[in-house]
């Protein structure tokens, strides 16, 4: 057994873990970044420009820059939402996460391929962590290391959290599955079968978001461009739903059923933040392990990175002051900054995703110019927009109209959905 002692061990090298490891290493702390080799999380890969600014990510890292979104209803009404004030970046998690891990290593973090096994004893000053080095399934001897603090950034089924943080096993999640396929090089290469749906025709500059109970009874499905590849996926919390069959159907409807499949991935995605992120002494959670994925949109990359940074700040403060209670501040700081957005999106998901009838109204509402303006300003800048109070009032009035099924009486949308 090894007896190395670190200031911090970060378990999980996704966006949250990599940012936490990088920030802590930059402060001169000894950091191990433990990550299971070959793991790629299923993810649409959308990131806002605010992420690039906050975390010094160059645009060259992006696979594509999207300039519009298409919302598709159960009846195939398609509403295009052009982005007139910027773009949405698209990343491939296989490449992006590795780029973040390498940057953390450059900052001084010690990278270690391996699988977390368990937490051992605490001597009051540090906690033991046991892992097996190498790829998952390797028959290598377990290794023991110690750290003053351990950050669990190991996903929605966090083993670190379940071993140390009360309530971590109750994390609610949806299951997401996607298939990365080769992007058609020419329009003629799309399979235009009788089931082809022009509302879902792949566009390298547009994200398609599909609200259809047959493809996802309680969430949404997507077709997101990544330059040379496309992510086609869906998510649901409904047990027994045929998620792979839904993606097969979506590929057929979009003409991508004959495109070469590069890889397939599936994993749970949290539905809301845990009520507690730490054990009060050595362990604190970040990213999906803490449940910081936005409801309704399922957006997780930006919030994971933000969470990783806030957790790193709290851990650094705990080390500097020799006060373990500081790690409790992480959740409070994150929720103060983003809790209101999560609350609003949570209400939105519970109502609008309840039935296809409501999804139909939701997509129709997306044609409204005020809705589009507030949506993009909020998403691209990652905050609720308050510069135009009357726009909020107009959206509220129209929203109530759609809730009651009288949208036509609350004002006509500035652009009409296209029946396809």
PyMOL commands that set and color helices and strands:
alter all, ss='L'
color gray80, all
select helices_A, chain A and resi 15-26+49-54+59-61+93-107+159-164+168-170+187-189+198-200+243-253+287-290+301-321+324-352+356-365+369-381+389-403+407-409
alter helices_A, ss='H'
color red, helices_A
select strands_A, chain A and resi 5-11+31-35+46-48+64-66+68-72+77-82+88-90+110-122+127-133+142-152+173-182+206-210+221-226+229-236+261-270+283-285+418-419
alter strands_A, ss='S'
color yellow, strands_A
deselect
rebuild
show_as cartoon
